[in-house]
Amino acid sequence: MDGNTTILLAGIEPVVEAELRAALQDALITVLPDLVAAKEEARALRAAVAVVSIGPERDASFRLVNALSAAGTHVVVVGPTKDPDLILGAMREGAREYLVAGETDRLVQAIREQARPPEPAGLGSVLAVFPAKGGVGATSVATNLAGVLARNGERVCLLDLDLAMGDALAFLDLSGGYAISDVVPNMHRIDRALLDASVLQHRSGVRVLAQTDKLEEASRVDPAGLGSLLHFLRQHYKTIVLDGLRTFDDHAVAALDACDRVLVVVPQEVPAVRRAQRCVSFLRRLGHDDARMRLVVNRYSRSAEVKCQLLADTVGLPVAATVASDYPALIRAINRGSLLVEEAPRSQLAKDIAALASLIGSPQAGASGKRSLLRRFFGQKTLDVT
């Protein structure tokens, strides 16, 4: 921040104003005392950052936030409490940061961060965990895989795309938080700090974004919006793990179009193997080459009648990894909202998930090849592979 950086203060207590002036002597601080009449003045000043306090005149404060954001100013909102409705309201009006009154040190830090020129961000990769059929354990693979990547130090987002009945939050014992339908219309207003403050986080470090319990708003998330969401998330996470894909409907096709890699999860069961064969065939028709698909055998058993070689020959892909069957360890972890590495770190199942995380690596983001065939499928009804 240099001496030409202008910071606007609206509705800020005199004591806080004095503290900010003392801490930010390298900036030009201007006070807007009247929220109702401040919009035009604020636009004319073209400030880099504005701090708006949400007081009794909440609607006037939100209108000011909206006007400032529309003019290109980065807005930090100060509210009385961590009220989810206030935070969401501020985000919808364009706020970049929300803090609770009394956190002056954090406020100074937030102002400096918002005044800093944006740094170019590399794009992360998108990984889909796609089950050959329902009930094959794809969500347990997706949640534990995301958790292992996060524990390894990556910024990871687990995105549950079953907008009606997703299980990812339940598997990790999380609830509430912002829904996918909250984030999609506000992506242009959200930076990394606000995204991290809005999305639920498991203790492993993995961020989880789902539709939560806002089922009535799921229809707002169309395929185009979902594609934009994945592009947005690439800018903030090294890996986005997709769960909740079950069919080849418009939403699934839009998600798969953005993927760098697809894990096709299949157990050693004849019906599932046949479904996996159809899934792989359809993925090829959508433009996914074999190098971007990985066949993962879940609930693997050496004594199973369907051997891995037969499975690979039928599906038309080599088996890239096997994940052991260990129901007691898995259900214990699910019931406690834990990862397998927390509940049963020495189990073969936990070791197999860790090996899978090492195997997938981080493919080059965006290098998804030709996907023009996808356009043919938008607007169609759900495409089943049974």
C-alpha positions as a Markdown table, in Angstrom:
| # | Residue | x | y | z |
|---|---|---|---|---|
| 1 | Met | 0.0 | 0.0 | 0.0 |
| 2 | Asp | 1.3 | 3.4 | -0.9 |
| 3 | Gly | 0.4 | 7.0 | 0.0 |
| 4 | Asn | -2.0 | 7.2 | -3.0 |
| 5 | Thr | -4.2 | 4.3 | -1.7 |
| 6 | Thr | -7.6 | 5.6 | -0.7 |
| 7 | Ile | -9.6 | 3.9 | 2.0 |
| 8 | Leu | -13.2 | 4.8 | 2.8 |
| 9 | Leu | -14.8 | 4.3 | 6.2 |
| 10 | Ala | -18.6 | 4.2 | 6.6 |
| 11 | Gly | -20.4 | 3.8 | 9.9 |
| 12 | Ile | -17.1 | 3.1 | 11.8 |
| 13 | Glu | -16.9 | 4.1 | 15.4 |
| 14 | Pro | -14.5 | 7.0 | 16.2 |
| 15 | Val | -12.3 | 4.9 | 18.3 |
| 16 | Val | -11.8 | 2.3 | 15.6 |
| 17 | Glu | -11.3 | 5.1 | 13.0 |
| 18 | Ala | -8.4 | 6.5 | 15.2 |
| 19 | Glu | -6.9 | 3.0 | 15.5 |
| 20 | Leu | -7.0 | 2.6 | 11.7 |
| 21 | Arg | -5.4 | 5.9 | 11.0 |
| 22 | Ala | -2.6 | 5.1 | 13.4 |
| 23 | Ala | -2.0 | 1.7 | 11.8 |
| 24 | Leu | -2.5 | 2.7 | 8.2 |
| 25 | Gln | -0.5 | 6.0 | 8.0 |
| 26 | Asp | 0.6 | 5.1 | 4.5 |
| 27 | Ala | -3.0 | 5.4 | 3.2 |
| 28 | Leu | -5.5 | 8.2 | 2.6 |
| 29 | Ile | -8.5 | 7.6 | 4.8 |
| 30 | Thr | -11.8 | 9.3 | 4.1 |
| 31 | Val | -14.9 | 9.0 | 6.3 |
| 32 | Leu | -18.4 | 8.8 | 4.9 |
| 33 | Pro | -20.6 | 9.7 | 7.8 |
| 34 | Asp | -24.0 | 9.5 | 6.1 |
| 35 | Leu | -24.8 | 6.1 | 4.7 |
| 36 | Val | -27.9 | 7.2 | 2.9 |
| 37 | Ala | -26.2 | 10.0 | 0.9 |
| 38 | Ala | -22.8 | 8.3 | 0.6 |
| 39 | Lys | -23.3 | 6.3 | -2.6 |
| 40 | Glu | -22.5 | 8.9 | -5.2 |
| 41 | Glu | -19.6 | 10.4 | -3.2 |
| 42 | Ala | -18.1 | 6.9 | -2.7 |
| 43 | Arg | -18.3 | 6.2 | -6.4 |
| 44 | Ala | -16.5 | 9.5 | -7.2 |
| 45 | Leu | -13.7 | 8.8 | -4.8 |
| 46 | Arg | -12.8 | 5.5 | -6.6 |
| 47 | Ala | -11.3 | 4.0 | -3.4 |
| 48 | Ala | -9.2 | 0.8 | -3.4 |
| 49 | Val | -10.8 | -0.4 | -0.2 |
| 50 | Ala | -13.9 | 0.5 | 1.8 |
| 51 | Val | -14.9 | -0.6 | 5.3 |
| 52 | Val | -18.6 | -0.5 | 5.9 |
| 53 | Ser | -20.1 | -1.2 | 9.3 |
| 54 | Ile | -23.5 | -2.9 | 9.4 |
| 55 | Gly | -25.6 | -0.9 | 12.0 |
| 56 | Pro | -29.3 | -0.3 | 12.5 |
| 57 | Glu | -29.7 | 1.0 | 9.0 |
| 58 | Arg | -28.9 | -2.4 | 7.5 |
| 59 | Asp | -30.6 | -1.9 | 4.1 |
| 60 | Ala | -28.7 | 1.4 | 3.6 |
| 61 | Ser | -25.4 | -0.3 | 4.5 |
| 62 | Phe | -26.0 | -3.1 | 2.0 |
| 63 | Arg | -27.0 | -0.6 | -0.7 |
| 64 | Leu | -23.7 | 1.2 | -0.1 |
| 65 | Val | -21.7 | -2.1 | -0.2 |
| 66 | Asn | -23.4 | -2.9 | -3.6 |
| 67 | Ala | -22.6 | 0.6 | -5.0 |
| 68 | Leu | -19.0 | 0.4 | -3.9 |
| 69 | Ser | -18.5 | -3.1 | -5.2 |
| 70 | Ala | -20.0 | -2.2 | -8.6 |
| 71 | Ala | -17.5 | 0.7 | -8.8 |
| 72 | Gly | -14.6 | -1.7 | -8.4 |
| 73 | Thr | -13.9 | -1.0 | -4.7 |
| 74 | His | -13.0 | -4.0 | -2.5 |
| 75 | Val | -15.4 | -3.9 | 0.4 |
| 76 | Val | -14.7 | -5.2 | 3.9 |
| 77 | Val | -17.9 | -5.5 | 6.0 |
| 78 | Val | -17.9 | -5.2 | 9.8 |
| 79 | Gly | -20.9 | -6.8 | 11.5 |
| 80 | Pro | -22.1 | -7.1 | 15.1 |
| 81 | Thr | -21.9 | -10.9 | 15.1 |
| 82 | Lys | -21.1 | -13.9 | 12.9 |
| 83 | Asp | -24.7 | -14.0 | 11.7 |
| 84 | Pro | -25.0 | -16.3 | 8.7 |
| 85 | Asp | -27.7 | -14.2 | 7.2 |
| 86 | Leu | -25.6 | -11.0 | 7.6 |
| 87 | Ile | -22.6 | -12.7 | 6.0 |
| 88 | Leu | -24.6 | -14.1 | 3.1 |
| 89 | Gly | -26.3 | -10.7 | 2.6 |
| 90 | Ala | -22.9 | -8.9 | 2.5 |
| 91 | Met | -21.5 | -11.5 | 0.1 |
| 92 | Arg | -24.5 | -11.1 | -2.2 |
| 93 | Glu | -24.0 | -7.3 | -2.3 |
| 94 | Gly | -20.3 | -7.8 | -3.2 |
| 95 | Ala | -18.3 | -7.7 | 0.0 |
| 96 | Arg | -14.9 | -9.4 | -0.1 |
| 97 | Glu | -14.5 | -9.9 | 3.6 |
| 98 | Tyr | -16.7 | -10.0 | 6.7 |
| 99 | Leu | -15.3 | -9.4 | 10.2 |
| 100 | Val | -16.9 | -9.0 | 13.6 |
| 101 | Ala | -16.7 | -5.7 | 15.4 |
| 102 | Gly | -13.8 | -5.4 | 17.8 |
| 103 | Glu | -11.3 | -7.3 | 15.7 |
| 104 | Thr | -9.2 | -4.2 | 14.8 |
| 105 | Asp | -6.0 | -6.1 | 14.2 |
| 106 | Arg | -7.7 | -8.5 | 11.7 |
| 107 | Leu | -9.4 | -5.5 | 10.1 |
| 108 | Val | -6.1 | -3.8 | 9.5 |
| 109 | Gln | -4.8 | -7.1 | 8.0 |
| 110 | Ala | -7.9 | -7.4 | 5.8 |
| 111 | Ile | -7.5 | -3.9 | 4.5 |
| 112 | Arg | -3.9 | -4.4 | 3.5 |
| 113 | Glu | -4.8 | -7.7 | 1.8 |
| 114 | Gln | -7.6 | -6.2 | -0.2 |
| 115 | Ala | -5.4 | -3.2 | -1.2 |
| 116 | Arg | -2.7 | -5.5 | -2.5 |
| 117 | Pro | -2.7 | -6.0 | -6.3 |
| 118 | Pro | -4.0 | -9.5 | -7.2 |
| 119 | Glu | -1.4 | -12.2 | -7.8 |
| 120 | Pro | -1.7 | -14.4 | -10.9 |
| 121 | Ala | -3.0 | -17.7 | -9.8 |
| 122 | Gly | -2.3 | -21.1 | -11.4 |
| 123 | Leu | -5.2 | -23.4 | -12.2 |
| 124 | Gly | -5.9 | -26.5 | -10.1 |
| 125 | Ser | -7.1 | -29.8 | -11.5 |
| 126 | Val | -10.6 | -31.4 | -11.4 |
| 127 | Leu | -10.9 | -35.1 | -10.5 |
| 128 | Ala | -14.2 | -36.9 | -10.7 |
| 129 | Val | -15.0 | -40.1 | -8.7 |
| 130 | Phe | -17.6 | -41.8 | -10.9 |
| 131 | Pro | -19.3 | -45.0 | -9.7 |
| 132 | Ala | -20.1 | -47.7 | -12.2 |
| 133 | Lys | -23.4 | -48.0 | -10.3 |
| 134 | Gly | -25.0 | -46.8 | -7.1 |
| 135 | Gly | -23.8 | -48.3 | -3.8 |
| 136 | Val | -20.3 | -49.2 | -4.8 |
| 137 | Gly | -18.6 | -46.9 | -2.2 |
| 138 | Ala | -17.7 | -43.9 | -4.4 |
| 139 | Thr | -18.5 | -41.4 | -1.7 |
| 140 | Ser | -16.2 | -43.1 | 0.8 |
| 141 | Val | -13.4 | -43.1 | -1.8 |
| 142 | Ala | -14.0 | -39.5 | -2.7 |
| 143 | Thr | -14.1 | -38.2 | 0.9 |
| 144 | Asn | -11.1 | -40.1 | 2.0 |
| 145 | Leu | -9.1 | -39.3 | -1.1 |
| 146 | Ala | -9.8 | -35.6 | -0.7 |
| 147 | Gly | -8.9 | -35.8 | 3.0 |
| 148 | Val | -5.6 | -37.5 | 2.3 |
| 149 | Leu | -4.7 | -34.9 | -0.3 |
| 150 | Ala | -5.6 | -32.1 | 2.2 |
| 151 | Arg | -3.5 | -33.7 | 5.0 |
| 152 | Asn | -0.6 | -33.8 | 2.5 |
| 153 | Gly | -0.7 | -30.0 | 2.4 |
| 154 | Glu | -2.8 | -29.4 | -0.7 |
| 155 | Arg | -5.7 | -26.9 | -1.0 |
| 156 | Val | -8.5 | -29.3 | -1.7 |
| 157 | Cys | -12.2 | -28.8 | -2.3 |
| 158 | Leu | -14.7 | -31.8 | -2.2 |
| 159 | Leu | -17.6 | -30.8 | -4.4 |
| 160 | Asp | -20.8 | -32.9 | -3.9 |
| 161 | Leu | -22.8 | -32.7 | -7.1 |
| 162 | Asp | -25.7 | -34.8 | -5.9 |
| 163 | Leu | -27.8 | -31.7 | -5.4 |
| 164 | Ala | -30.8 | -33.5 | -3.9 |
| 165 | Met | -29.4 | -36.3 | -1.7 |
| 166 | Gly | -25.6 | -35.9 | -1.4 |
| 167 | Asp | -23.8 | -37.7 | 1.3 |
| 168 | Ala | -20.4 | -36.0 | 1.5 |
| 169 | Leu | -21.3 | -33.7 | 4.4 |
| 170 | Ala | -22.8 | -36.6 | 6.4 |
| 171 | Phe | -19.7 | -38.7 | 5.8 |
| 172 | Leu | -17.5 | -35.9 | 7.3 |
| 173 | Asp | -20.0 | -34.9 | 10.0 |
| 174 | Leu | -20.5 | -31.4 | 8.7 |
| 175 | Ser | -23.7 | -29.4 | 8.3 |
| 176 | Gly | -24.9 | -26.0 | 7.3 |
| 177 | Gly | -22.5 | -23.6 | 5.5 |
| 178 | Tyr | -23.0 | -22.1 | 2.1 |
| 179 | Ala | -24.7 | -24.1 | -0.6 |
| 180 | Ile | -23.6 | -24.4 | -4.2 |
| 181 | Ser | -26.6 | -22.3 | -5.2 |
| 182 | Asp | -25.3 | -19.5 | -2.9 |
| 183 | Val | -21.8 | -19.5 | -4.5 |
| 184 | Val | -22.7 | -19.8 | -8.2 |
| 185 | Pro | -24.4 | -16.4 | -8.6 |
| 186 | Asn | -21.7 | -14.6 | -6.5 |
| 187 | Met | -18.5 | -16.0 | -8.0 |
| 188 | His | -17.5 | -12.6 | -9.5 |
| 189 | Arg | -17.6 | -11.1 | -6.0 |
| 190 | Ile | -15.8 | -13.8 | -4.0 |
| 191 | Asp | -12.1 | -13.8 | -3.4 |
| 192 | Arg | -10.1 | -16.6 | -1.7 |
| 193 | Ala | -10.5 | -15.2 | 1.8 |
| 194 | Leu | -14.3 | -14.9 | 1.5 |
| 195 | Leu | -14.5 | -18.3 | -0.1 |
| 196 | Asp | -12.6 | -19.9 | 2.7 |
| 197 | Ala | -14.8 | -18.2 | 5.3 |
| 198 | Ser | -17.9 | -19.4 | 3.5 |
| 199 | Val | -17.2 | -23.0 | 2.7 |
| 200 | Leu | -17.2 | -25.7 | 5.4 |
| 201 | Gln | -13.9 | -27.2 | 6.4 |
| 202 | His | -13.2 | -30.6 | 7.9 |
| 203 | Arg | -10.5 | -30.9 | 10.5 |
| 204 | Ser | -8.3 | -32.7 | 7.9 |
| 205 | Gly | -8.2 | -29.4 | 6.0 |
| 206 | Val | -10.4 | -30.4 | 3.1 |
| 207 | Arg | -13.1 | -27.8 | 2.1 |
| 208 | Val | -16.5 | -29.2 | 1.3 |
| 209 | Leu | -19.1 | -27.5 | -0.9 |
| 210 | Ala | -22.5 | -29.1 | -1.3 |
| 211 | Gln | -26.1 | -28.1 | -1.8 |
| 212 | Thr | -26.6 | -28.7 | 2.0 |
| 213 | Asp | -30.3 | -28.7 | 2.9 |
| 214 | Lys | -31.4 | -26.0 | 0.4 |
| 215 | Leu | -33.1 | -28.5 | -1.9 |
| 216 | Glu | -35.6 | -25.9 | -3.1 |
| 217 | Glu | -32.7 | -23.8 | -4.5 |
| 218 | Ala | -31.0 | -26.7 | -6.4 |
| 219 | Ser | -32.8 | -25.8 | -9.7 |
| 220 | Arg | -30.9 | -22.5 | -9.7 |
| 221 | Val | -27.7 | -24.4 | -10.5 |
| 222 | Asp | -27.8 | -25.1 | -14.3 |
| 223 | Pro | -25.1 | -26.9 | -16.3 |
| 224 | Ala | -23.6 | -23.7 | -17.5 |
| 225 | Gly | -23.4 | -22.3 | -14.0 |
| 226 | Leu | -21.8 | -25.6 | -12.8 |
| 227 | Gly | -19.1 | -25.3 | -15.5 |
| 228 | Ser | -18.4 | -21.7 | -14.4 |
| 229 | Leu | -18.2 | -22.9 | -10.8 |
| 230 | Leu | -15.6 | -25.5 | -11.6 |
| 231 | His | -13.5 | -22.9 | -13.5 |
| 232 | Phe | -13.8 | -20.6 | -10.5 |
| 233 | Leu | -12.8 | -23.3 | -8.0 |
| 234 | Arg | -9.7 | -24.1 | -10.1 |
| 235 | Gln | -8.4 | -20.7 | -9.3 |
| 236 | His | -8.5 | -21.3 | -5.6 |
| 237 | Tyr | -7.7 | -25.0 | -5.0 |
| 238 | Lys | -5.0 | -27.3 | -6.2 |
| 239 | Thr | -7.4 | -30.2 | -6.6 |
| 240 | Ile | -11.2 | -30.3 | -6.8 |
| 241 | Val | -12.6 | -33.8 | -6.1 |
| 242 | Leu | -16.1 | -34.4 | -7.5 |
| 243 | Asp | -18.6 | -36.7 | -5.8 |
| 244 | Gly | -22.3 | -37.3 | -6.4 |
| 245 | Leu | -22.1 | -38.1 | -10.1 |
| 246 | Arg | -24.4 | -40.9 | -10.8 |
| 247 | Thr | -25.7 | -40.6 | -14.4 |
| 248 | Phe | -24.9 | -38.8 | -17.6 |
| 249 | Asp | -27.4 | -36.0 | -17.2 |
| 250 | Asp | -26.7 | -32.4 | -18.3 |
| 251 | His | -25.1 | -31.5 | -14.9 |
| 252 | Ala | -22.9 | -34.6 | -15.0 |
| 253 | Val | -21.8 | -33.9 | -18.6 |
| 254 | Ala | -20.9 | -30.3 | -17.7 |
| 255 | Ala | -18.9 | -31.5 | -14.8 |
| 256 | Leu | -17.1 | -34.2 | -16.8 |
| 257 | Asp | -16.4 | -31.7 | -19.5 |
| 258 | Ala | -14.3 | -29.8 | -16.9 |
| 259 | Cys | -12.5 | -32.8 | -15.6 |
| 260 | Asp | -8.8 | -33.6 | -16.0 |
| 261 | Arg | -9.1 | -37.1 | -14.7 |
| 262 | Val | -12.0 | -39.6 | -14.0 |
| 263 | Leu | -11.7 | -42.4 | -11.5 |
| 264 | Val | -14.3 | -45.1 | -12.5 |
| 265 | Val | -15.0 | -47.0 | -9.3 |
| 266 | Val | -16.2 | -50.6 | -9.7 |
| 267 | Pro | -16.5 | -53.6 | -7.3 |
| 268 | Gln | -15.9 | -57.2 | -8.4 |
| 269 | Glu | -19.5 | -57.8 | -9.4 |
| 270 | Val | -20.7 | -58.8 | -12.8 |
| 271 | Pro | -23.6 | -56.2 | -13.1 |
| 272 | Ala | -21.2 | -53.4 | -12.0 |
| 273 | Val | -18.5 | -54.5 | -14.4 |
| 274 | Arg | -20.9 | -54.4 | -17.3 |
| 275 | Arg | -22.0 | -50.9 | -16.2 |
| 276 | Ala | -18.4 | -49.9 | -16.0 |
| 277 | Gln | -17.9 | -51.0 | -19.5 |
| 278 | Arg | -20.8 | -48.8 | -20.7 |
| 279 | Cys | -19.5 | -45.9 | -18.6 |
| 280 | Val | -16.1 | -46.1 | -20.1 |
| 281 | Ser | -17.5 | -46.4 | -23.6 |
| 282 | Phe | -19.7 | -43.3 | -23.0 |
| 283 | Leu | -16.8 | -41.3 | -21.5 |
| 284 | Arg | -14.8 | -42.0 | -24.7 |
| 285 | Arg | -17.7 | -40.8 | -26.8 |
| 286 | Leu | -17.6 | -37.6 | -24.7 |
| 287 | Gly | -14.0 | -37.1 | -25.6 |
| 288 | His | -12.1 | -38.6 | -22.7 |
| 289 | Asp | -9.1 | -40.5 | -23.8 |
| 290 | Asp | -7.9 | -43.6 | -21.9 |
| 291 | Ala | -5.0 | -41.7 | -20.4 |
| 292 | Arg | -7.4 | -39.6 | -18.4 |
| 293 | Met | -9.4 | -42.5 | -17.0 |
| 294 | Arg | -8.4 | -44.7 | -14.1 |
| 295 | Leu | -10.2 | -47.9 | -13.3 |
| 296 | Val | -10.3 | -48.4 | -9.5 |
| 297 | Val | -11.6 | -51.7 | -8.0 |
| 298 | Asn | -13.2 | -50.9 | -4.7 |
| 299 | Arg | -13.9 | -53.5 | -1.9 |
| 300 | Tyr | -11.2 | -55.6 | -3.5 |
| 301 | Ser | -10.8 | -59.3 | -2.4 |
| 302 | Arg | -8.3 | -61.8 | -3.8 |
| 303 | Ser | -10.9 | -64.5 | -3.4 |
| 304 | Ala | -13.6 | -62.8 | -5.4 |
| 305 | Glu | -14.9 | -64.8 | -8.4 |
| 306 | Val | -14.4 | -61.8 | -10.7 |
| 307 | Lys | -10.6 | -61.3 | -11.0 |
| 308 | Cys | -9.0 | -58.0 | -11.8 |
| 309 | Gln | -7.7 | -59.3 | -15.2 |
| 310 | Leu | -11.2 | -60.3 | -16.3 |
| 311 | Leu | -12.6 | -57.0 | -15.0 |
| 312 | Ala | -10.0 | -55.1 | -17.0 |
| 313 | Asp | -10.6 | -57.1 | -20.2 |
| 314 | Thr | -14.3 | -56.5 | -20.0 |
| 315 | Val | -14.2 | -52.8 | -19.2 |
| 316 | Gly | -11.4 | -52.1 | -21.7 |
| 317 | Leu | -9.1 | -50.3 | -19.2 |
| 318 | Pro | -6.3 | -51.7 | -17.0 |
| 319 | Val | -6.9 | -51.7 | -13.3 |
| 320 | Ala | -5.0 | -48.7 | -11.9 |
| 321 | Ala | -5.6 | -49.4 | -8.2 |
| 322 | Thr | -7.4 | -51.6 | -5.8 |
| 323 | Val | -9.0 | -50.5 | -2.6 |
| 324 | Ala | -9.4 | -53.1 | 0.1 |
| 325 | Ser | -12.7 | -54.1 | 1.7 |
| 326 | Asp | -12.9 | -53.2 | 5.5 |
| 327 | Tyr | -16.4 | -52.5 | 6.5 |
| 328 | Pro | -15.8 | -52.2 | 10.3 |
| 329 | Ala | -13.1 | -49.6 | 9.8 |
| 330 | Leu | -15.1 | -47.7 | 7.2 |
| 331 | Ile | -18.4 | -47.5 | 9.1 |
| 332 | Arg | -16.5 | -46.5 | 12.3 |
| 333 | Ala | -14.9 | -43.6 | 10.4 |
| 334 | Ile | -18.2 | -42.6 | 8.8 |
| 335 | Asn | -20.1 | -42.7 | 12.1 |
| 336 | Arg | -17.5 | -40.4 | 13.7 |
| 337 | Gly | -17.1 | -38.1 | 10.7 |
| 338 | Ser | -13.4 | -39.1 | 10.5 |
| 339 | Leu | -11.0 | -40.2 | 7.8 |
| 340 | Leu | -9.8 | -43.7 | 7.6 |
| 341 | Val | -6.3 | -42.5 | 8.2 |
| 342 | Glu | -7.6 | -41.1 | 11.6 |
| 343 | Glu | -9.6 | -44.2 | 12.6 |
| 344 | Ala | -7.6 | -47.0 | 11.2 |
| 345 | Pro | -4.2 | -45.7 | 9.9 |
| 346 | Arg | -2.7 | -49.2 | 9.8 |
| 347 | Ser | -5.5 | -50.8 | 7.9 |
| 348 | Gln | -5.0 | -52.0 | 4.3 |
| 349 | Leu | -8.0 | -49.8 | 3.3 |
| 350 | Ala | -6.3 | -46.6 | 4.6 |
| 351 | Lys | -3.0 | -47.6 | 2.9 |
| 352 | Asp | -4.8 | -48.2 | -0.4 |
| 353 | Ile | -6.5 | -44.8 | -0.3 |
| 354 | Ala | -3.1 | -43.2 | 0.4 |
| 355 | Ala | -1.6 | -45.1 | -2.5 |
| 356 | Leu | -4.4 | -43.9 | -4.7 |
| 357 | Ala | -3.7 | -40.3 | -3.8 |
| 358 | Ser | -0.1 | -40.8 | -4.8 |
| 359 | Leu | -1.1 | -42.5 | -8.0 |
| 360 | Ile | -3.4 | -39.8 | -9.4 |
| 361 | Gly | -0.9 | -37.0 | -8.9 |
| 362 | Ser | -2.0 | -33.6 | -10.3 |
| 363 | Pro | -2.7 | -33.8 | -14.0 |
| 364 | Gln | -2.2 | -30.7 | -16.1 |
| 365 | Ala | -5.2 | -28.6 | -15.5 |
| 366 | Gly | -7.3 | -27.7 | -18.5 |
| 367 | Ala | -5.6 | -30.1 | -20.9 |
| 368 | Ser | -8.8 | -32.0 | -21.4 |
| 369 | Gly | -8.5 | -32.6 | -25.1 |
| 370 | Lys | -11.4 | -32.2 | -27.6 |
| 371 | Arg | -14.8 | -32.1 | -26.0 |
| 372 | Ser | -16.9 | -30.8 | -28.8 |
| 373 | Leu | -19.1 | -33.9 | -28.6 |
| 374 | Leu | -20.4 | -32.6 | -25.3 |
| 375 | Arg | -22.5 | -29.9 | -27.0 |
| 376 | Arg | -24.6 | -32.6 | -28.6 |
| 377 | Phe | -25.8 | -33.9 | -25.2 |
| 378 | Phe | -26.9 | -30.6 | -23.5 |
| 379 | Gly | -30.6 | -30.3 | -23.5 |
| 380 | Gln | -31.2 | -34.0 | -23.5 |
| 381 | Lys | -32.9 | -35.9 | -20.7 |
| 382 | Thr | -30.8 | -38.1 | -18.4 |
| 383 | Leu | -28.7 | -40.6 | -20.2 |
| 384 | Asp | -28.6 | -43.9 | -18.4 |
| 385 | Val | -26.0 | -46.6 | -19.1 |
| 386 | Thr | -28.0 | -49.6 | -17.9 |
